[in-house]
């Protein structure tokens, strides 16, 4: 009954094959899965955090930061694809850790994923609030009071908080609205996401094609600004820290794996969803980030929740009020508002399904695996997730949230990458429809790159991660350890012997 006991692949596959009334509903095809990934990827990272990373870390070299973050994501995406095709069950990295590294690692990664999905959704909600406030002010002449549209400093004193703020009300409202949608059903949520994906991809393409004509090449020089003497503030260290910060922009492809138990043909379609969405978004990201820092000096992107709009507005002012740029600014605002909504849908879909898998393994109380009799969704944990997201979005600045999400996700990528090495060594006979190439070299490189990006994040982010993980371990040993279904099964088997 070791802390590192693993759950067999055969047991996981049997659970995935269950189609009873207490299981999730298989309704998603390959197009749904690709758009699910794109829906989660194109969001706060490109519409919000890219400007922050360009202004504070990388300057015009934010393009290189995008390439580095995309490379790290591609390596991890190959590892996720093999796991998702071999073990097509809800739970994502949590389940993969359980199958290869053991229960304690599974708990750690499951607890870690809360940082990715729940706090990720909260980060997106704050970005959504910024764009809504900007749209209301610029195009409707309505000003949302700053006290009701920003984070109060009594919660977390960090960049972006305000002593005068009470609550980020728009962020709370969108979090609760998305909660209602995800409780209603996976198919409805996926259809909503697919429609919004088409809108925001169109917006990104408009920025790339329309903005290219107004780029001032002088804004790209110096391409890599000289380091200020502090690690992460420009220079090559700034490029890597910028990659770690905007790594958030690539989060989403792994959310596809969480929907494996709701895919019609997961063995074939999961790799398509994961890698397809990642390729499309990486190309768009590199192009749009280059255009953004070409439209405006990168210093002007600091501290704004809507940097793409700021870039277009600056170009509009420099051109004397060009009508095309003015129209683009409105389209970006509308596209960002709609697009960030779909990111929240995907992330808030993912988190309850992690809880569902953990509860089925006995590591969380039984209510966490309850399925609504009509909607066939994990409704209780969906509601709990929605409340947590609303509270976090209402009182926490976007910078602190984004860094926590990045470190949590990178930690998951490290464990999944190492898990592929363990899977191949322990189960060389296992046949998976998709296999990661160049094992163990590629997974090892993936783990090292992800850890390097983690290392480049600020020290206070690491301290917050340590505190969060300590809380998780207390909960595991207080409840999960004694209620583990795998531990009970091992105990019964030992008793018979």
C-alpha positions, 0 to 999 in steps of 0.5 A, spaced: 500 500 500 505 504 497 504 512 496 506 510 489 502 505 487 499 506 480 493 504 477 493 499 471 492 502 464 487 496 463 483 499 469 483 506 466 480 503 460 475 499 463 472 505 466 473 509 460 468 504 456 463 505 461 457 508 458 452 508 464 447 513 467 453 515 472 458 516 466 459 522 462 456 523 455 460 521 449 458 527 444 464 530 441 467 529 434 474 531 432 472 538 430 469 539 436 476 537 440 480 542 435 475 548 436 475 546 444 483 547 444 483 553 440 477 556 444 482 555 450 488 557 447 486 564 444 484 568 450 487 572 455 495 570 453 494 574 447 489 579 448 492 581 455 498 578 458 502 579 451 502 586 452 505 585 460 510 581 458 513 585 452 513 592 456 516 588 462 520 583 460 522 582 452 520 588 448 519 587 441 523 580 442 516 578 445 516 574 438 522 570 440 518 569 447 512 566 443 516 561 439 520 559 446 513 558 449 510 554 443 516 550 442 515 548 450 508 547 448 509 542 442 514 538 446 508 537 452 503 536 446 506 530 443 506 527 450 499 529 452 497 526 445 500 519 447 497 519 454 490 521 451 490 516 446 492 510 450 488 512 456 482 516 453 479 518 460 477 524 464 482 527 468 488 529 464 495 529 467 492 527 474 490 520 471 496 520 467 500 521 473 496 515 477 498 510 471 505 512 471 508 515 477 503 513 483 498 516 487 501 521 491 504 524 484 497 523 482 494 527 488 500 533 487 498 534 479 491 534 481 491 539 486 496 543 481 491 543 476 486 547 480 492 552 479 491 551 471 484 551 470 480 554 476 485 560 477 486 560 469 479 561 468 479 567 474 485 570 470 481 570 464 475 573 467 479 579 469 481 580 462 474 579 460 472 585 465 478 589 462 475 589 455 468 590 457 470 596 461 474 599 455 468 597 450 463 601 454 467 607 455 470 607 448 464 606 444 458 606 449 460 612 453 459 608 459 464 608 465 464 603 470 467 605 476 474 603 478 472 601 484 467 595 481 472 593 476 479 592 479 482 588 484 482 590 492 489 590 495 486 587 501 486 581 498 493 580 494 497 586 494 500 586 487 501 590 481 494 591 478 490 592 485 487 598 487 486 601 494 480 604 492 477 598 489 471 594 492 470 588 487 471 586 480 464 586 479 464 584 471 469 578 472 464 575 478 458 576 473 461 572 467 464 567 472 457 565 474 454 566 467 459 561 464 457 556 470 450 556 468 452 554 461 457 548 463 452 545 468 447 545 462 451 540 458 457 539 454 454 539 447 451 546 448 458 548 451 462 545 446 457 548 440 457 555 444 465 555 444 465 553 436 461 559 434 466 563 438 472 560 436 470 562 429 469 569 431 476 570 435 480 567 429 477 572 424 479 578 429 486 575 430 486 575 422 484 582 421 489 584 426 494 581 422 492 583 415 489 590 417 495 592 422 501 590 417 500 596 413 501 600 419 507 597 422 512 602 424 519 598 423 522 603 428 518 600 434 522 593 433 529 596 434 532 594 438 529 588 437 532 585 444 532 591 449 539 591 453 538 588 460 537 593 466 541 589 470 535 585 473 534 578 471 528 578 467 528 585 465 530 585 458 536 582 455 535 574 454 533 573 461 527 577 459 526 573 453 525 567 457 521 570 463 517 573 457 516 566 455 514 563 462 509 569 463 506 568 456 506 561 456 499 562 459 497 564 452 498 556 450 494 553 455 488 550 453 491 544 448 491 540 454 484 541 456 482 537 450 485 531 454 480 532 459 474 531 455 477 524 452 471 521 456 466 525 452 469 524 445 466 519 440 473 516 438 478 518 443 484 514 441 484 517 434 481 524 435 484 526 441 491 527 438 488 531 432 485 536 437 491 537 441 496 538 436 491 541 431 489 546 435 496 548 438 499 548 431 494 553 428 494 558 435 502 558 435 502 561 427 497 566 429 500 568 436 507 569 432 504 573 427 500 577 431 505 579 437 510 581 432 504 586 429 502 589 436 509 591 438 510 594 431 504 598 431 506 601 438 513 602 442 512 596 447 513 601 453 506 603 452 503 596 453 505 596 460 499 596 465 493 595 461 488 589 461 487 590 453 494 591 450 492 590 443 487 595 443 492 600 446 496 598 440 491 599 435 489 606 438 496 608 438 496 607 431 490 610 429 492 616 433 499 617 429 495 616 422 490 622 424 484 618 425 484 612 420 477 609 419 480 602 418 484 602 425 478 605 428 473 599 426 479 594 427 479 597 435 472 596 435 472 589 432 478 587 437 474 589 443 468 585 441 472 579 439 476 579 445 470 579 449 467 573 446 473 570 445 475 570 453 468 568 454 469 561 450 476 560 454 472 560 460 468 555 458 473 550 456 477 551 463 471 551 467 469 545 463 476 542 465 476 543 472 470 539 475 472 533 470 479 533 474 475 533 481 470 527 478 476 523 476 479 524 483 473 523 487 472 516 483 478 514 485 476 516 493 481 522 493 475 527 494 468 526 497 463 522 493 459 528 492 465 531 487 463 525 482 455 526 482 452 526 475 446 530 474 441 525 472 438 530 466 444 534 463 449 528 465 454 533 467 458 534 474 453 539 476 456 540 484 463 541 482 461 545 476 457 550 481 463 549 486 468 551 481 464 557 478 464 560 485 471 559 487 473 562 480 468 568 481 471 570 488 478 569 485 477 573 479 473 579 484 479 580 488 485 578 485 490 582 480 491 579 473 499 579 474 499 574 480 493 570 477 497 569 471 504 567 474 500 562 478 497 559 472 503 558 468 507 555 474 502 550 475 501 548 468 508 548 467 509 543 473 503 539 470 507 538 463 514 536 467 510 530 470 506 528 464 513 528 460 516 524 465 510 520 465 511 518 458 518 515 460 516 511 465 510 508 461 514 506 456 519 502 461 514 499 465 509 497 459 513 496 453 507 492 450 502 497 451 499 499 444 497 506 443 494 509 436 499 515 437 506 514 440 511 520 442 517 520 437 524 519 440 523 517 447 526 518 452 530 524 449 524 528 447 520 527 453 526 529 457 527 535 453 520 537 454 521 536 462 527 540 462 524 546 458 518 546 462 522 546 468 527 552 465 520 556 464 518 555 471 525 557 474 525 563 470 518 566 474 519 570 480 520 568 487 514 570 490 510 565 485 514 560 487 512 561 494 505 561 493 506 555 489 509 552 495 504 554 500 498 551 495 502 544 495 503 544 502 495 545 503 494 540 498 498 535 502 495 536 508 488 535 505 491 528 502 493 525 508 487 528 512 482 525 507 485 522 500 490 517 503 485 513 508 479 513 502 483 511 496 479 506 492 486 503 490 488 503 497 482 499 499 483 494 493 490 493 495 488 492 503 483 487 501 487 483 496 493 483 502 487 480 507 486 475 502 493 473 502 
